[in-house]
């Protein structure tokens, strides 16, 4: 399908040729890293790269993508290479073009994170997510030894953690902040023994899963529900395989498997059980089941029209409700990852918007809108459906198909307006959300300068700047000079380009720093000052000079008071093309640490020639990148060998 799509120019260089484990292997098993980002300023961040297709750009809703790539549920098992795996897993934010905005992978040691999304708390925007316990490392803090729900502000600082006590664990499937920002619905899990006579067996050990509603401010449990206490019977489970005690002897049976909880306008609850293929409405007063929708045991309280049936579903959400009707969205997986019941046919996964009429006898359920997975495949696990708008009949819908991080968006006319997926099947995402926010990280911008060649016997300086999580940066101003004691001059002002912006100028700039500039032309933040210092042992060291600065008339810089600036960007000798991202650092040092690094080298002449050759290669490649980008923007299709 992707062969007919217009792919945005995001640096797609090829399709990954091999996969060590289709169901999610250790990322250390991958030999090729082309499907990951690589940055000079932040080499530790290697987030997945997207392929993006915009079918109707004018109809795409604004907003960022909130995703949580992971390769395996057991992502923190010990391995010889574990310490060398870059930060790839966890909470990430991308813009609508698939450009990385923020990676939180390093912040939480590459741990799996689920349910990462923007929420409002007391009228202020935050992020919420589920965080697993930490298992790697020595002297792990007590608060890191348990699963927890986390609230984070838009400075990327934690402001709240929620734990589950009383012999139960916080299950990763649900961590749902209510619209009023006062309470959270979270799923719980624990083992217990139960009388299984209803399925012709004796005592069985089961995994039981329920939910709690928690007051955010106090941590008080406001409501708790357990399915076995609410007369949900073991016989309702669709998991025929697990129902047989011989299948997995000595281990608990995951008979119910709660995976979402939502709240109705009058305070009742909507619960999704994957392993009973049923959506339950639960009373806020006594926890009884008010009605069942779907299921395998013939206990549905609704007559479902043809095509509305669902199995192994995820993410049931209330979208509308009045005295006679309810609208619910659900992600119908239509297949499972363990072949738990071969009598249930596997179909194409779909997002379904259902209209429930509870004024009739019997009650009925009809399809309001339906969105099939565009490639016709089945998401055997995971997935969600997000409504963007207030009216379920006219809203846009943003859907996560989970594998391989495949997302799509549909407009009010049910048109497929957007598709995106990661460049390889290395990762999947439990849920994905779309929303607007303003990110203001407290860390300073990252900045590096590197010497490079651009002509025979000449050298240049490459500038690289990034600011993880900052959403308001429009331009980068680069400052440099030969003497640290005096003010550094502004050498260039360039548009922000992707996560990391690069720029190159002839000559070697010894000292430099970068400033992030906002829409109003004011500086939002600046990096530390760094330097390039050639080795004094070289017979022919790099010439420390900036000839393009000669003859420039300097004015006061309104962007950075006290620092001079160039009145014009049309300065002879400026090279305004973008430099490619490299994976090495030749003697860049943070001056604030009072450390000066030296550029290591052997024969000086060879080094200069090598830089010159590399410079020619860079120039040629940049020309090709510009040509390719233009062709892609105009609908140029990738060669068949690169399609997925």
Secondary structure, 3 states (H helix, E strand, C coil): CHHHCCECCCCCCCCCCCCCCCCCCCHHHCCCCCCECCCCCCCCECCECEEEEECCHHHCCCCEEEEEEECCCCCCCCCCCHHHCCECCEEEEECCCCCEEEECCHHHCCCCEEEEEEEEECCEEEEEEEECCCCCCCCCCHHHCCCEEEEEECCCCEEEEECCCCCCEEEEEEEEECCCCCEEEEEEEEEEEEECHHHCCCEEEEEEEEEEEEECCCCCEEEEEEHHHHCCCHHHCCCHHHHCCCCCCCCCEECCCEEEEEECCCCCEEEEECCCCEEEEECCCCCCEEEEEECCCCCCCEEECCCCCCCCCEEEEEEEECCCEEEEEEEECCCCCCCCCCCCCCCCCEEEEEEEECCCCCEEEEEEEEEECCCCCCCCCCCEEEEECCCCCCCEEEEECCECCCEEEECCCCCEEEEEEECCCCCEECCCEEECCCCCCCCCCEEEEEEEEEECCEEEEEEEEECCCCCCCCEEEEEEECCCCCCCEEEEEEECCCCEEEEEEECCCCEEEEEEECCCCCEEEECCCEEEEECCCCCCCCCCCCHHHCCCCEEECCCCCCCEEECCCCCCCEECCCCCCCCCCCCEEEHHHCCCCEECCCCHHHHHHHHHHHHHHHHHHHHHHHHHHHHHHCCCCCCHHHCC
